[in-house]
Amino acid sequence: MATRTHTGHWAYWRGQGARRTWSGCRRGERCLTSALTARGWPAGLARGLLWGVKLVLLAVLLYAAFRLALVLALVWGGLWLAANTDPEDCVLEWREGEDGTGLYDKWGNLLSTGVTTLGRLR
């Protein structure tokens, strides 16, 4: 009895699994095409239906990949913006300025509106 001395790398086994999956899909397509033709469908229409299903699946996969890429780009942009923002730009101060009492940024712009120097609403 011969024993197996070389079991192969993980890539070999992944390739074998992909081959079996691909062969199973092709076998399923042939069975579905023959079943549709046995029910009276023209062979060209049965093959066209299978191509239509494949194109729809491809469109769904491309849409999902685009959405994933968009989300990753937004997350990356947000992380980059957070890393490159100067914390001194975000300093806010509650004070009484020329525009009234309120929350001012470091450039003297009033950010909270509705309060005057007398403390009444405008």
GIZI-V681445 format. One record per residue. RES is the residue in three letters. NEAR is the number of other C-alpha atoms within 8 Angstrom. Layout:
res=RES near=NEAR
res=RES near=NEAR
This chain:
res=MET near=2
res=ALA near=3
res=THR near=4
res=ARG near=5
res=THR near=4
res=HIS near=4
res=THR near=5
res=GLY near=7
res=HIS near=6
res=TRP near=6
res=ALA near=7
res=TYR near=8
res=TRP near=9
res=ARG near=8
res=GLY near=8
res=GLN near=8
res=GLY near=8
res=ALA near=8
res=ARG near=8
res=ARG near=8
res=THR near=8
res=TRP near=8
res=SER near=8
res=GLY near=8
res=CYS near=8
res=ARG near=8
res=ARG near=8
res=GLY near=8
res=GLU near=9
res=ARG near=8
res=CYS near=8
res=LEU near=8
res=THR near=11
res=SER near=8
res=ALA near=8
res=LEU near=11
res=THR near=11
res=ALA near=7
res=ARG near=6
res=GLY near=6
res=TRP near=9
res=PRO near=7
res=ALA near=9
res=GLY near=6
res=LEU near=8
res=ALA near=12
res=ARG near=9
res=GLY near=8
res=LEU near=8
res=LEU near=9
res=TRP near=8
res=GLY near=8
res=VAL near=8
res=LYS near=8
res=LEU near=8
res=VAL near=8
res=LEU near=8
res=LEU near=8
res=ALA near=8
res=VAL near=8
res=LEU near=8
res=LEU near=8
res=TYR near=8
res=ALA near=8
res=ALA near=8
res=PHE near=8
res=ARG near=8
res=LEU near=8
res=ALA near=8
res=LEU near=8
res=VAL near=8
res=LEU near=8
res=ALA near=8
res=LEU near=8
res=VAL near=8
res=TRP near=8
res=GLY near=8
res=GLY near=8
res=LEU near=8
res=TRP near=8
res=LEU near=8
res=ALA near=7
res=ALA near=6
res=ASN near=6
res=THR near=7
res=ASP near=6
res=PRO near=6
res=GLU near=5
res=ASP near=7
res=CYS near=7
res=VAL near=8
res=LEU near=8
res=GLU near=8
res=TRP near=8
res=ARG near=8
res=GLU near=9
res=GLY near=8
res=GLU near=4
res=ASP near=8
res=GLY near=10
res=THR near=12
res=GLY near=13
res=LEU near=11
res=TYR near=14
res=ASP near=12
res=LYS near=9
res=TRP near=5
res=GLY near=7
res=ASN near=7
res=LEU near=10
res=LEU near=8
res=SER near=8
res=THR near=6
res=GLY near=7
res=VAL near=13
res=THR near=11
res=THR near=9
res=LEU near=6
res=GLY near=7
res=ARG near=8
res=LEU near=6
res=ARG near=5
